[in-house]
Amino acid sequence: MITFIIPGQPVAKGRPKFARRGPAVVAYTPAKTASYENLVKIAATAAMAGAAPSAAPIEIIIALALQIPASWSNKRRALAAAGAIRATKKPDADNVLKGIKDGCNGIVWRDDAQVVSITLQKGYSEIPHASVSIRELQGDSA
């Protein structure tokens, strides 16, 4: 089992952007997305401690802790931190998952297609972060 924390507000993977460069049109990843994926790579590399990427089927468990809005009252902030108020606002959990999976490619696993089981939670916290646990599952790869 490999566990690591990605500090800071979880960021949803943005759609690719397109720009004209002379006669060609090129696609690029938005800066905010690229920055978050690099943060994921740093945390995953540290957790792997030099181990080779896995070729096995993978289970991933992610807990997203979103920043509690500063505009909320102390009472509402306390309820959010206790889990009584659910994080139903953006970012979308599945879009954050995409960024985390892409950031782990070639570091934790060879390709994110190996992920066969996903558990994902989204909540509020005074200290925003994403907690990631990854484990290899028994069984053969297809």
Backbone as JSON Lines, residues from 0, in Angstrom:
{"i":0,"aa":"M","n":[0.85,-1.18,0.0],"ca":[0.0,0.0,0.0],"c":[0.9,1.24,0.0]}
{"i":1,"aa":"I","n":[0.57,2.17,-0.85],"ca":[1.28,3.44,-0.95],"c":[0.29,4.53,-0.58]}
{"i":2,"aa":"T","n":[0.68,5.42,0.32],"ca":[-0.19,6.52,0.74],"c":[0.6,7.81,0.67]}
{"i":3,"aa":"F","n":[-0.06,8.85,0.15],"ca":[0.57,10.17,0.13],"c":[-0.48,11.26,0.17]}
{"i":4,"aa":"I","n":[-0.03,12.45,0.57],"ca":[-0.9,13.62,0.67],"c":[-0.47,14.63,-0.39]}
{"i":5,"aa":"I","n":[-1.43,15.18,-1.09],"ca":[-1.18,16.27,-2.04],"c":[-1.67,17.54,-1.36]}
{"i":6,"aa":"P","n":[-0.75,18.42,-0.95],"ca":[-1.16,19.62,-0.21],"c":[-1.87,20.63,-1.1]}
{"i":7,"aa":"G","n":[-2.69,21.44,-0.48],"ca":[-3.37,22.52,-1.2],"c":[-4.75,22.12,-1.7]}
{"i":8,"aa":"Q","n":[-5.46,23.11,-2.21],"ca":[-6.81,22.91,-2.74],"c":[-6.77,21.95,-3.93]}
{"i":9,"aa":"P","n":[-7.56,20.86,-3.91],"ca":[-7.62,19.97,-5.07],"c":[-8.1,20.73,-6.31]}
{"i":10,"aa":"V","n":[-7.48,20.42,-7.47],"ca":[-7.77,21.13,-8.71],"c":[-8.33,20.15,-9.74]}
{"i":11,"aa":"A","n":[-9.44,20.52,-10.34],"ca":[-10.04,19.7,-11.4],"c":[-9.2,19.79,-12.66]}
{"i":12,"aa":"K","n":[-9.1,18.69,-13.38],"ca":[-8.36,18.68,-14.63],"c":[-9.12,19.53,-15.65]}
{"i":13,"aa":"G","n":[-8.46,20.53,-16.18],"ca":[-9.09,21.41,-17.16],"c":[-9.06,20.82,-18.55]}
{"i":14,"aa":"R","n":[-9.98,21.26,-19.37],"ca":[-10.0,20.81,-20.77],"c":[-8.81,21.41,-21.51]}
{"i":15,"aa":"P","n":[-8.31,20.69,-22.51],"ca":[-7.18,21.26,-23.26],"c":[-7.58,22.56,-23.94]}
{"i":16,"aa":"K","n":[-6.63,23.45,-24.04],"ca":[-6.83,24.74,-24.71],"c":[-6.14,24.67,-26.08]}
{"i":17,"aa":"F","n":[-6.61,25.48,-26.99],"ca":[-6.04,25.5,-28.34],"c":[-5.59,26.91,-28.67]}
{"i":18,"aa":"A","n":[-4.44,26.99,-29.38],"ca":[-3.9,28.29,-29.77],"c":[-3.33,28.17,-31.18]}
{"i":19,"aa":"R","n":[-3.41,29.26,-31.9],"ca":[-2.84,29.3,-33.25],"c":[-1.39,29.75,-33.14]}
{"i":20,"aa":"R","n":[-0.49,28.95,-33.69],"ca":[0.94,29.27,-33.75],"c":[1.33,29.31,-35.22]}
{"i":21,"aa":"G","n":[1.24,30.48,-35.8],"ca":[1.48,30.6,-37.24],"c":[0.35,29.89,-37.98]}
{"i":22,"aa":"P","n":[0.68,29.01,-38.9],"ca":[-0.37,28.32,-39.64],"c":[-0.95,27.1,-38.9]}
{"i":23,"aa":"A","n":[-0.31,26.71,-37.79],"ca":[-0.73,25.5,-37.06],"c":[-1.58,25.85,-35.85]}
{"i":24,"aa":"V","n":[-2.41,24.91,-35.45],"ca":[-3.17,25.02,-34.21],"c":[-2.61,23.97,-33.27]}
{"i":25,"aa":"V","n":[-2.21,24.4,-32.06],"ca":[-1.64,23.47,-31.09],"c":[-2.54,23.4,-29.85]}
{"i":26,"aa":"A","n":[-2.52,22.24,-29.23],"ca":[-3.27,22.04,-27.99],"c":[-2.29,22.1,-26.83]}
{"i":27,"aa":"Y","n":[-2.75,22.66,-25.69],"ca":[-1.91,22.7,-24.51],"c":[-2.78,22.55,-23.27]}
{"i":28,"aa":"T","n":[-2.15,22.1,-22.19],"ca":[-2.83,21.91,-20.91],"c":[-2.84,23.24,-20.17]}
{"i":29,"aa":"P","n":[-3.99,23.64,-19.59],"ca":[-4.04,24.89,-18.81],"c":[-3.0,24.87,-17.69]}
{"i":30,"aa":"A","n":[-2.43,26.02,-17.37],"ca":[-1.34,26.14,-16.39],"c":[-1.74,25.61,-15.01]}
{"i":31,"aa":"K","n":[-2.96,25.89,-14.59],"ca":[-3.41,25.45,-13.26],"c":[-3.45,23.92,-13.19]}
{"i":32,"aa":"T","n":[-3.91,23.28,-14.26],"ca":[-3.95,21.82,-14.32],"c":[-2.54,21.24,-14.33]}
{"i":33,"aa":"A","n":[-1.67,21.8,-15.16],"ca":[-0.29,21.31,-15.26],"c":[0.43,21.45,-13.92]}
{"i":34,"aa":"S","n":[0.2,22.55,-13.23],"ca":[0.82,22.77,-11.93],"c":[0.36,21.73,-10.91]}
{"i":35,"aa":"Y","n":[-0.94,21.44,-10.88],"ca":[-1.47,20.45,-9.93],"c":[-0.95,19.05,-10.27]}
{"i":36,"aa":"E","n":[-0.89,18.7,-11.55],"ca":[-0.37,17.38,-11.93],"c":[1.1,17.26,-11.53]}
{"i":37,"aa":"N","n":[1.87,18.32,-11.61],"ca":[3.26,18.29,-11.17],"c":[3.36,18.09,-9.66]}
{"i":38,"aa":"L","n":[2.44,18.7,-8.91],"ca":[2.39,18.51,-7.46],"c":[2.09,17.05,-7.13]}
{"i":39,"aa":"V","n":[1.17,16.44,-7.89],"ca":[0.84,15.02,-7.72],"c":[2.08,14.17,-8.0]}
{"i":40,"aa":"K","n":[2.79,14.48,-9.08],"ca":[4.0,13.73,-9.44],"c":[5.05,13.79,-8.34]}
{"i":41,"aa":"I","n":[5.24,14.97,-7.74],"ca":[6.22,15.12,-6.67],"c":[5.84,14.26,-5.47]}
{"i":42,"aa":"A","n":[4.57,14.32,-5.06],"ca":[4.11,13.55,-3.91],"c":[4.18,12.05,-4.19]}
{"i":43,"aa":"A","n":[3.79,11.62,-5.39],"ca":[3.8,10.21,-5.75],"c":[5.23,9.68,-5.83]}
{"i":44,"aa":"T","n":[6.14,10.46,-6.4],"ca":[7.55,10.05,-6.51],"c":[8.15,9.85,-5.13]}
{"i":45,"aa":"A","n":[7.86,10.76,-4.21],"ca":[8.37,10.64,-2.84],"c":[7.82,9.39,-2.17]}
{"i":46,"aa":"A","n":[6.54,9.1,-2.38],"ca":[5.91,7.92,-1.77],"c":[6.47,6.62,-2.35]}
{"i":47,"aa":"M","n":[6.81,6.62,-3.63],"ca":[7.33,5.41,-4.27],"c":[8.77,5.1,-3.83]}
{"i":48,"aa":"A","n":[9.5,6.1,-3.38],"ca":[10.87,5.91,-2.85],"c":[11.74,5.07,-3.77]}
{"i":49,"aa":"G","n":[11.68,5.35,-5.07],"ca":[12.54,4.67,-6.02],"c":[12.01,3.36,-6.58]}
{"i":50,"aa":"A","n":[10.86,2.91,-6.11],"ca":[10.28,1.66,-6.61],"c":[9.79,1.85,-8.05]}
{"i":51,"aa":"A","n":[9.79,0.76,-8.8],"ca":[9.34,0.79,-10.19],"c":[7.81,0.88,-10.25]}
{"i":52,"aa":"P","n":[7.26,1.46,-11.33],"ca":[5.8,1.51,-11.49],"c":[5.21,0.11,-11.53]}
{"i":53,"aa":"S","n":[4.04,-0.04,-10.96],"ca":[3.36,-1.33,-10.9],"c":[2.76,-1.71,-12.26]}
{"i":54,"aa":"A","n":[2.71,-3.01,-12.5],"ca":[2.04,-3.53,-13.7],"c":[0.76,-4.27,-13.32]}
{"i":55,"aa":"A","n":[0.45,-4.31,-12.02],"ca":[-0.71,-5.05,-11.51],"c":[-1.98,-4.21,-11.59]}
{"i":56,"aa":"P","n":[-3.14,-4.86,-11.44],"ca":[-4.4,-4.1,-11.3],"c":[-4.31,-3.26,-10.02]}
{"i":57,"aa":"I","n":[-4.9,-2.07,-10.05],"ca":[-4.75,-1.1,-8.97],"c":[-6.09,-0.7,-8.38]}
{"i":58,"aa":"E","n":[-6.09,-0.55,-7.04],"ca":[-7.21,0.05,-6.32],"c":[-6.72,1.4,-5.8]}
{"i":59,"aa":"I","n":[-7.53,2.44,-5.99],"ca":[-7.17,3.78,-5.53],"c":[-8.28,4.31,-4.62]}
{"i":60,"aa":"I","n":[-7.86,4.86,-3.49],"ca":[-8.79,5.44,-2.52],"c":[-8.38,6.89,-2.32]}
{"i":61,"aa":"I","n":[-9.28,7.82,-2.6],"ca":[-8.96,9.24,-2.53],"c":[-9.97,9.96,-1.64]}
{"i":62,"aa":"A","n":[-9.45,10.79,-0.74],"ca":[-10.3,11.66,0.08],"c":[-9.9,13.1,-0.24]}
{"i":63,"aa":"L","n":[-10.81,13.84,-0.83],"ca":[-10.57,15.24,-1.16],"c":[-11.07,16.12,-0.01]}
{"i":64,"aa":"A","n":[-10.2,16.96,0.49],"ca":[-10.56,17.89,1.56],"c":[-10.5,19.3,0.99]}
{"i":65,"aa":"L","n":[-11.65,19.87,0.7],"ca":[-11.74,21.19,0.09],"c":[-11.7,22.29,1.15]}
{"i":66,"aa":"Q","n":[-11.17,23.43,0.76],"ca":[-11.12,24.59,1.65],"c":[-12.54,25.04,2.0]}
{"i":67,"aa":"I","n":[-12.79,25.28,3.27],"ca":[-14.09,25.82,3.69],"c":[-14.13,27.29,3.27]}
{"i":68,"aa":"P","n":[-15.19,27.73,2.6],"ca":[-15.26,29.13,2.16],"c":[-15.1,30.11,3.32]}
{"i":69,"aa":"A","n":[-14.26,31.12,3.14],"ca":[-13.97,32.11,4.18],"c":[-15.21,32.95,4.52]}
{"i":70,"aa":"S","n":[-16.14,33.04,3.59],"ca":[-17.33,33.87,3.81],"c":[-18.35,33.2,4.73]}
{"i":71,"aa":"W","n":[-18.17,31.92,5.04],"ca":[-19.13,31.22,5.89],"c":[-18.97,31.65,7.34]}
{"i":72,"aa":"S","n":[-20.06,31.6,8.09],"ca":[-20.03,31.93,9.52],"c":[-19.25,30.84,10.27]}
{"i":73,"aa":"N","n":[-18.84,31.18,11.5],"ca":[-18.11,30.21,12.32],"c":[-18.93,28.95,12.57]}
{"i":74,"aa":"K","n":[-20.23,29.12,12.77],"ca":[-21.1,27.98,13.01],"c":[-21.14,27.07,11.78]}
{"i":75,"aa":"R","n":[-21.31,27.67,10.61],"ca":[-21.37,26.9,9.37],"c":[-20.02,26.25,9.06]}
{"i":76,"aa":"R","n":[-18.92,26.97,9.36],"ca":[-17.58,26.41,9.16],"c":[-17.38,25.18,10.04]}
{"i":77,"aa":"A","n":[-17.83,25.25,11.29],"ca":[-17.7,24.12,12.22],"c":[-18.51,22.93,11.73]}
{"i":78,"aa":"L","n":[-19.72,23.18,11.22],"ca":[-20.55,22.1,10.68],"c":[-19.89,21.45,9.46]}
{"i":79,"aa":"A","n":[-19.29,22.27,8.61],"ca":[-18.61,21.75,7.42],"c":[-17.4,20.9,7.81]}
{"i":80,"aa":"A","n":[-16.61,21.37,8.77],"ca":[-15.44,20.63,9.22],"c":[-15.83,19.3,9.86]}
{"i":81,"aa":"A","n":[-17.01,19.25,10.5],"ca":[-17.49,18.03,11.14],"c":[-18.15,17.07,10.15]}
{"i":82,"aa":"G","n":[-18.33,17.52,8.91],"ca":[-18.94,16.66,7.9],"c":[-20.45,16.76,7.81]}
{"i":83,"aa":"A","n":[-21.04,17.68,8.57],"ca":[-22.5,17.85,8.55],"c":[-22.95,18.59,7.29]}
{"i":84,"aa":"I","n":[-22.08,19.39,6.71],"ca":[-22.37,20.06,5.43],"c":[-21.5,19.4,4.38]}
{"i":85,"aa":"R","n":[-22.13,18.86,3.36],"ca":[-21.42,18.14,2.31],"c":[-20.88,19.09,1.24]}
{"i":86,"aa":"A","n":[-19.77,18.71,0.65],"ca":[-19.11,19.54,-0.37],"c":[-19.71,19.24,-1.74]}
{"i":87,"aa":"T","n":[-20.82,19.88,-2.05],"ca":[-21.51,19.65,-3.32],"c":[-21.17,20.69,-4.37]}
{"i":88,"aa":"K","n":[-20.23,21.55,-4.07],"ca":[-19.8,22.59,-5.02],"c":[-18.6,22.11,-5.81]}
{"i":89,"aa":"K","n":[-18.16,22.94,-6.77],"ca":[-16.98,22.61,-7.57],"c":[-15.73,22.64,-6.7]}
{"i":90,"aa":"P","n":[-14.71,21.88,-7.01],"ca":[-14.51,21.13,-8.25],"c":[-15.23,19.78,-8.21]}
{"i":91,"aa":"D","n":[-15.55,19.28,-9.41],"ca":[-16.17,17.97,-9.53],"c":[-15.15,16.91,-9.13]}
{"i":92,"aa":"A","n":[-15.57,15.96,-8.31],"ca":[-14.66,14.93,-7.81],"c":[-14.04,14.12,-8.95]}
{"i":93,"aa":"D","n":[-14.81,13.79,-9.98],"ca":[-14.27,12.96,-11.07],"c":[-13.21,13.71,-11.87]}
{"i":94,"aa":"N","n":[-13.34,15.02,-11.99],"ca":[-12.33,15.79,-12.71],"c":[-11.02,15.91,-11.92]}
{"i":95,"aa":"V","n":[-11.12,15.97,-10.59],"ca":[-9.91,15.96,-9.76],"c":[-9.25,14.58,-9.87]}
{"i":96,"aa":"L","n":[-10.07,13.53,-9.86],"ca":[-9.56,12.17,-10.02],"c":[-8.73,12.03,-11.29]}
{"i":97,"aa":"K","n":[-9.21,12.6,-12.39],"ca":[-8.48,12.53,-13.66],"c":[-7.08,13.14,-13.52]}
{"i":98,"aa":"G","n":[-6.98,14.28,-12.88],"ca":[-5.69,14.92,-12.69],"c":[-4.75,14.1,-11.83]}
{"i":99,"aa":"I","n":[-5.28,13.5,-10.78],"ca":[-4.46,12.66,-9.9],"c":[-3.99,11.42,-10.65]}
{"i":100,"aa":"K","n":[-4.9,10.78,-11.38],"ca":[-4.51,9.58,-12.14],"c":[-3.45,9.92,-13.19]}
{"i":101,"aa":"D","n":[-3.61,11.02,-13.9],"ca":[-2.62,11.41,-14.91],"c":[-1.28,11.74,-14.26]}
{"i":102,"aa":"G","n":[-1.29,12.34,-13.1],"ca":[-0.05,12.66,-12.4],"c":[0.7,11.43,-11.91]}
{"i":103,"aa":"C","n":[-0.02,10.34,-11.69],"ca":[0.61,9.1,-11.21],"c":[1.11,8.2,-12.34]}
{"i":104,"aa":"N","n":[0.72,8.51,-13.59],"ca":[1.15,7.69,-14.74],"c":[2.67,7.64,-14.82]}
{"i":105,"aa":"G","n":[3.19,6.44,-14.98],"ca":[4.63,6.25,-15.13],"c":[5.4,6.35,-13.83]}
{"i":106,"aa":"I","n":[4.72,6.66,-12.73],"ca":[5.37,6.76,-11.43],"c":[4.87,5.65,-10.5]}
{"i":107,"aa":"V","n":[3.55,5.62,-10.3],"ca":[2.95,4.6,-9.43],"c":[2.54,3.37,-10.25]}
{"i":108,"aa":"W","n":[2.0,3.61,-11.42],"ca":[1.6,2.54,-12.34],"c":[2.07,2.91,-13.73]}
{"i":109,"aa":"R","n":[2.05,1.93,-14.63],"ca":[2.49,2.2,-16.0],"c":[1.48,3.07,-16.74]}
{"i":110,"aa":"D","n":[0.19,2.74,-16.58],"ca":[-0.87,3.48,-17.26],"c":[-2.11,3.48,-16.37]}
{"i":111,"aa":"D","n":[-2.86,4.58,-16.4],"ca":[-4.03,4.67,-15.52],"c":[-5.16,3.72,-15.9]}
{"i":112,"aa":"A","n":[-5.03,3.02,-17.01],"ca":[-6.01,1.99,-17.37],"c":[-5.95,0.82,-16.39]}
{"i":113,"aa":"Q","n":[-4.86,0.7,-15.64],"ca":[-4.7,-0.36,-14.64],"c":[-5.6,-0.16,-13.43]}
{"i":114,"aa":"V","n":[-6.14,1.04,-13.24],"ca":[-7.0,1.31,-12.09],"c":[-8.35,0.64,-12.33]}
{"i":115,"aa":"V","n":[-8.65,-0.36,-11.5],"ca":[-9.89,-1.13,-11.66],"c":[-10.88,-0.9,-10.52]}
{"i":116,"aa":"S","n":[-10.43,-0.25,-9.44],"ca":[-11.3,0.02,-8.31],"c":[-11.01,1.43,-7.79]}
{"i":117,"aa":"I","n":[-12.08,2.22,-7.64],"ca":[-11.93,3.62,-7.19],"c":[-12.91,3.89,-6.06]}
{"i":118,"aa":"T","n":[-12.39,4.45,-4.96],"ca":[-13.23,4.97,-3.89],"c":[-12.85,6.44,-3.76]}
{"i":119,"aa":"L","n":[-13.85,7.31,-3.84],"ca":[-13.58,8.75,-3.87],"c":[-14.58,9.48,-2.99]}
{"i":120,"aa":"Q","n":[-14.05,10.28,-2.05],"ca":[-14.89,11.09,-1.17],"c":[-14.48,12.55,-1.31]}
{"i":121,"aa":"K","n":[-15.44,13.43,-1.08],"ca":[-15.18,14.86,-1.13],"c":[-15.82,15.49,0.09]}
{"i":122,"aa":"G","n":[-15.03,16.27,0.82],"ca":[-15.54,16.94,2.01],"c":[-14.81,18.26,2.22]}
{"i":123,"aa":"Y","n":[-15.09,18.9,3.35],"ca":[-14.47,20.17,3.69],"c":[-13.43,19.98,4.8]}
{"i":124,"aa":"S","n":[-12.45,20.88,4.82],"ca":[-11.42,20.86,5.85],"c":[-10.83,22.26,5.97]}
{"i":125,"aa":"E","n":[-10.32,22.58,7.15],"ca":[-9.63,23.85,7.35],"c":[-8.31,23.86,6.59]}
{"i":126,"aa":"I","n":[-7.73,22.67,6.39],"ca":[-6.47,22.53,5.65],"c":[-6.77,21.72,4.39]}
{"i":127,"aa":"P","n":[-6.88,22.38,3.23],"ca":[-7.23,21.66,2.01],"c":[-6.09,20.74,1.54]}
{"i":128,"aa":"H","n":[-6.47,19.54,1.07],"ca":[-5.5,18.57,0.57],"c":[-6.24,17.42,-0.1]}
{"i":129,"aa":"A","n":[-5.49,16.53,-0.69],"ca":[-6.04,15.27,-1.21],"c":[-5.2,14.15,-0.61]}
{"i":130,"aa":"S","n":[-5.86,13.19,-0.02],"ca":[-5.2,12.02,0.56],"c":[-5.4,10.85,-0.41]}
{"i":131,"aa":"V","n":[-4.3,10.23,-0.82],"ca":[-4.35,9.17,-1.83],"c":[-3.73,7.89,-1.27]}
{"i":132,"aa":"S","n":[-4.47,6.78,-1.36],"ca":[-3.95,5.46,-1.0],"c":[-4.11,4.56,-2.22]}
{"i":133,"aa":"I","n":[-3.04,3.85,-2.53],"ca":[-3.02,2.99,-3.71],"c":[-2.51,1.63,-3.32]}
{"i":134,"aa":"R","n":[-3.19,0.58,-3.8],"ca":[-2.66,-0.76,-3.54],"c":[-2.86,-1.64,-4.75]}
{"i":135,"aa":"E","n":[-1.94,-2.59,-4.89],"ca":[-2.03,-3.56,-5.97],"c":[-3.06,-4.61,-5.57]}
{"i":136,"aa":"L","n":[-3.85,-5.04,-6.55],"ca":[-4.84,-6.08,-6.33],"c":[-4.32,-7.41,-6.86]}
{"i":137,"aa":"Q","n":[-4.83,-8.49,-6.3],"ca":[-4.49,-9.81,-6.78],"c":[-5.18,-10.08,-8.1]}
{"i":138,"aa":"G","n":[-4.61,-10.93,-8.91],"ca":[-5.23,-11.28,-10.18],"c":[-4.34,-10.84,-11.34]}
{"i":139,"aa":"D","n":[-4.61,-11.42,-12.46],"ca":[-3.83,-11.13,-13.67],"c":[-4.39,-9.92,-14.4]}
{"i":140,"aa":"S","n":[-3.5,-9.22,-15.07],"ca":[-3.91,-8.13,-15.95],"c":[-4.34,-8.7,-17.28]}
{"i":141,"aa":"A","n":[-5.27,-8.05,-17.94],"ca":[-5.75,-8.53,-19.24],"c":[-4.75,-8.25,-20.32]}
